[in-house]
Every structure is written in C-alpha cells, then in structure tokens.
C-alpha cells in the first residue's frame, strides 16, 4: 500500500525497503543490484572501445571503385572521364608494380558477404571446392574464416583443431581470420570475465591453447568485411599469385602422392613412384572402407586389386581392420542386381 502525502520540511522523496535480514529475498535483491551495476559498467567499457565508423559512400559503381584504387579519384560522364588523377608516379605513368588480385575461394563462403566485397574491391575470385581452408591468397597463405558464432561452434565441436592442423601441414603461413560484426563490440568476451587461469568455458583460454598447439598459426582480427579486404591486399602484396589447381588438389585424399608413396625411410623415392600403378592406386582409395590410414598396409600386403578381392573375410579384417574388412568383403561379393 502506498500513501501519498505532502512533506512539510523536505521536498525529496525517500524510498525505504523492508527486508528480512539473511533471507532469500535479501539475497535476490542484492544480486539484482549487482547485475545492474555490472551491466552499466560493461556498457560504459564497450562504449569506450567501440570503433568510430566513417560514413561509407556506396553510390559508386564497381568500375569507379576499381579506378579509385588505381589512382583515379572517381569519375563522371558514365565513367569515361576521371575526376582527378594521381600524377605522383611521374607524368601520369602507371606504376610498374602489378597488383596481385587472384584469390581461390571455397564455394561455401559465397553464402557470406565477404566474397562480394572482395570482388567490389578489385579482387579476382576463383570459386572452387577447397578441402583445406576457405581462402587461399598465395602459395603460402591459407585463411580459415570464422565469424564469432562460428568460432564458438568450432571450438565446441573440435572442428577448428582439425582445420588448423590441416592448414599447418600444407601451408607455410596458415591464418585464422576472426571476423566481427561491425555493429557489435570488437571483443571476444568482457574484460571482467578474463581471468588469470585457463578455463574450459573461456574462449580466450581456448584461443591460447590453440596457438600453443600450432605455433605457425597466425590470427587475423577484422572489424568488418571491408577491413578483411584491406588485410588480404596487404598479405598478397609481396607474394606470387595463387595456383588455383594446386590449392584444389591439396587435401584431397591427403594428397595420395605423399601418403601412399612414402617409403620405409619416410621419404618419397623416384624408384617407388615408377613402380606404382597410379590408376590402381586411385581405384584402391575409392573402395569402401579404404582410407589414408589403412591404404598403405593394403598395398604392402597385396600386389594388385585382384589379389585383394580374392582374400577371405578374416584376411581382409586383419589387413584393413574389422569394419573396413567387412565392407570390402561385402563389396567384392555383392552382385550387381539384387
């Protein structure tokens, strides 16, 4: 019940809370005050660290943007006449340094906005199916792109560890690109939540463990897709263009030439390469149950596909494993028509 009255001496309104001491009601009230105070502190801290965005001019066409990157500050008359020309190269001569623009992009990445922004920025994109990485900038740079939600999901499923392992195996400079939402804070977690110890529920702790396991891995922090475009251009500046065919081949069956032709000494010998039937090797890798782990043992035990098909069930299980051996036995003896 609230009673309204006119105070005599003091015009200030005073509010009194009546709570039982050491009660659940008091505990809930104090916790709500603490949550409110922490929320205001985080809001103030986020506002201090939020980037100041410049107004973007999106009324230029792709052709005009490409001209602007090459020294022409916009154009008019349908793009036929430049507004201004950078003549610092000497009498309007074009620079002799050729800008490197080719990027191999995994086709699944086209669901995001980044490939479109890369294309608008003058990059030449090659849409292919990549087994290792999402973007291959050069023969040494491979980039795995993660949004914040993807990063948390990849850590939870363990997929990021496998991706970082594959990039470190095949590329000299593997990169993990963490792309933030431009409308949100540029931080993985609140500063108050970062402790001094490694915790399973802390994303910063997981990042630390990831870098410790893969020292070659480079972390790229991007505020937005437009910042990612600038990062890619800087990374490509002093490196050759990407070999798209090689990028597609990397990781397919873990490059059969490296996994199946390795000798007992751990190196690939020219003598071994000449003795291997490439067609039979690739047919072997397509048999059910055969993978890069048991293919080498199968090639050691059997001289041909015919000899492999004539083995008994127990022999196949001994060579390829219980599950793979059963799959092979069923495959070789199953008729074409049921």
N, C-alpha and C positions, 0 to 999 in steps of 0.2 A: 504494500500500500504506500502510495506517495502522497504526501501532504504538501501543498504549495502555500507559502506564506510570504509576506513581505518582511525582510530583515530590517531591524532598526538602525544598527550601527554600521555593519559591513555589507556592502553590496555583492561581495563574492559568494558564489555558490560552492558549498563544500559537499563532497560525496563521501560517505562512510561505508565501508564493507564490514559486515559482521560475519566472521568465520570461526569455526571451531578450531582450536589450536591442535596441530599434529593430526589433522583429519585428511581424508581423501579429497574433500572439497578444496582445502587449502593447497594441497599438492597440485591439483589440476589448475587452479588459478595461477600459481607461481610458474608452472610450466608454460601456460599460455602467454604470460608476460615475457618469459624468456624467449619463446618462439617469435613473438612480435618484435622484440629488441634485435634478435639475430637477423630477422628479415629486413629491418631498416638498415642495419649495418652492412649486410650483403648488397642491398640496393645502392647505398652510398659508394661502396667499394667498386661495384660494377660500373657505376656512372663515371667514376674517376678513370677507369681503364678502357672505357668504350672508345672505339676509333671515331674520329671526326670525318665523315664522308663528304667528299666534294660532289657537287652536282654533276651528274653524268649527262652528256649530250648524245642522245641516241637518235637524233634526227639525221645522221649521216648515213649514206649507203655504204655497203661493204667496199665498193670500189674507192670511195672517198677516204675511208679509213685506211685502206692499203696505201693510197697516195700520201696520206698524212704520215704514215710510218716511214716512208721513203724520203721525206723531206718536203713534201708539198702540204702546206697548211690548209687543207680543204680545197674546194673547187666550186665553180659556178658554171652556168650555161650548160647544164646537162653533163657536168663532169669533164667538159672539153677544155676549160680554161682554169688555171690554178689561181688561188687567191694570193698565195705567196710562195716563194721558192727559197730554200736554204742554199746559198751560194758559197758557204764556207769551205767546200771541198775544192774550190778554185775554178772560177769562171763557169760555175754551174755543172762541172763534171761529176758524174756519178762515182761513188766510191768503188774501188776495185774489190773490196771485201764482199763476197757473196753471202747473203743472209741464208742461213740454214733453216729450212722450214718443214722438212718431212718428219712426220710422226706416225708410227704404227699404233693404231687404236683398236682395242678389243671391241667387238660389235656390241657387247652387252653394256658398254659405257655410254652408248648413244641414248640410253634412257635418261641420262642426266643432262644438265645444261652446259657442261664443260666443253664437249666437242663442238657445239655450235659457237661458243665464244672463241675457241681456238681457231675455228675457220674464219670467223669475222676478223680476228687479229692477224690474218695472213698466213696461217699455218696450212700446209698441205697434209690432209689426213688420209691414211690408208686403212680403211675398215677391214680388219681381218679377225680371225679367231685365234687368240693368244692363250697358250697354256700357262705361261709364266708372265705375270704382270698384267697391268691394264693399259699402260702406255710405255712404248719403247722409243726413247728420244734419240739415242745413238747406239752404237755397238757396245757401249759400256754402261749406259744409263737405262735402267728399268724402273718404272714407277708403279707402285700399287696404291691406288687412290681409295681413301676411306673418308666418308662423312662421319660425323660424331656418332650417329646411331649405328652405322656400320662398324665403327671401331669397337664399340661396346659389345655388339653381337659377335664380332670375330674373336674377341678375347674370350667371351663366354663359351664359344664352340671350339676354340683351339685352332680355327682355320688360319688365323694370322700367323701362327708359328710355322705352319706348313708353307704358306706363301713366302714368308721371309727366308725360310730355308732354301726354297727353290730359286729365289732371286739371288741369294748369296752364292749359290752353286754355279750359276751360269753367267752372272754379270759381275763386272768389276766394281761398279758403283750401284748397288741396289738402294732404292729410295722408297720410303713410306710417306706418302702425301696425306696429311690430315687437313681436310678442307672444312672450314667452319661456315656456319650460316651467317651471312653478313648482317642479319637482323638480330643476332644474339651475341652474347658476350664471347670475347676471344679468350676463352679459358676452358680447360678440360673439367676442372672442378673448383669449388670455392677454396680460397686460400685458407680459410679456417678449418677446412676438412683435411688438409695436407699435414700429416704427422711426420715424426722422425723415424718411424719404423715401417717395415714392409708389411702391408696388409693385403689380404686376398680380395677385399671389397674396394680397394683403391685403384683407380685407373692409372694414376701416376706410378704406383708401385709396379703395376703390370708393364708399363712402358719401360721402367728401369730394368726389369728382368729381361725384357725383350732385347734391349740394347746390349745388355751384358752377354746374352747368348749369341748375338750376331753383331760383333764389333764393326763389321763393314757396312751395316745398315745406316743410312742417312735419313734423318727425319726432316721433312719439309712441312713448315707451318704456313697455311694460307688462310687469309681472312675471307676470301671470296674467289669465285672462278676467274675474275679479272686479275687478281693477284697471282693466281696459278699460271695464267698466260705469261706474265712477266717472268716468273720463275723458270718456266720451260724455255723461254728465249735465252735467258742467261746461261742455263745449263747447256744449251746446244751451241753456244757461241764459238767455242774453241774445239769442237769435235766434228767428226765426219758425219755425213747423213746416215740414217739408219738403213741397214739391209733388211728389207721387209721379209724377204723369203727366209732369211736366216732366223729372224725373230719368230716367224710362224713355226719353223721346224724345231726350235728349242722347246724341250719339254715333252714332245710327242714320243710316247713310249720311253721317256727318259733318254732320248737320243740313242737309238739302238746301236749305232756305230761305236759309242763309247761304252755301253753297258755289256753288250754281247761279244765284243771283240777284244775285251781286256784279257791279257794273258795271265799266267800264274804269277808273273813278277809285278803285276799291277799296271802295265803299260800296254799300249796298242802297238802291235808289231805288224810291219808290212807283210810278213810271211803269213800271219794269221788272216789278214784281210783278203789275200789272194786265194786262201783255201776255203773261205766261207761262201756258200751259195746264198746270195742276197735274197733271191725270191723265196727260197725255203725258209730263211730266217724270218722274213716278214710274215709268211704264212703261219709259222710257228707262233708268233706273237699274237695272232688273231684267233688262235684256238681257245675254246672256253677253258678257264682255269689257269691259263698261262699268263704270267706277269714277269716283270723285270727281276723279280727275286728268285723264281724257280726256273727261268728260261735257260740260264747258264748251266745249271745242273742237268737239265734235259739234254742240252746239246753235248754235254760231256758223256752222258750215258748212251745216247742214241746217235747213230750216224746219219739217219735220214728220217723223214716223216713216215715212210713206210715201216721202218723198224719200230717207231714209236706207236704206230697204230696196231701193231701185232702183239704188243705187250699185254700181259694179263692185268686183271684188276689190282691184284696185290703189288705187282711191279710198278704200275702207274702211281699207286698211292705212296709207295716207298720213294719214288723219284720226285714227284711233283707235290706230294702232300695228300692227306686224306680227302679233303674236299675237292681240290683240283684234280686229283687222280680219278675220283668218281665221275667228275664232269667229263674228263677226257674219255673214259671208258664208255660212258653213255653216248657221247658224241660220235665215236668211231663205229658204234654198233647199232645206232638208231637208223631205221630205214627211212627213205625219202618220203614215202607215203605211209600214213598210219593205217 
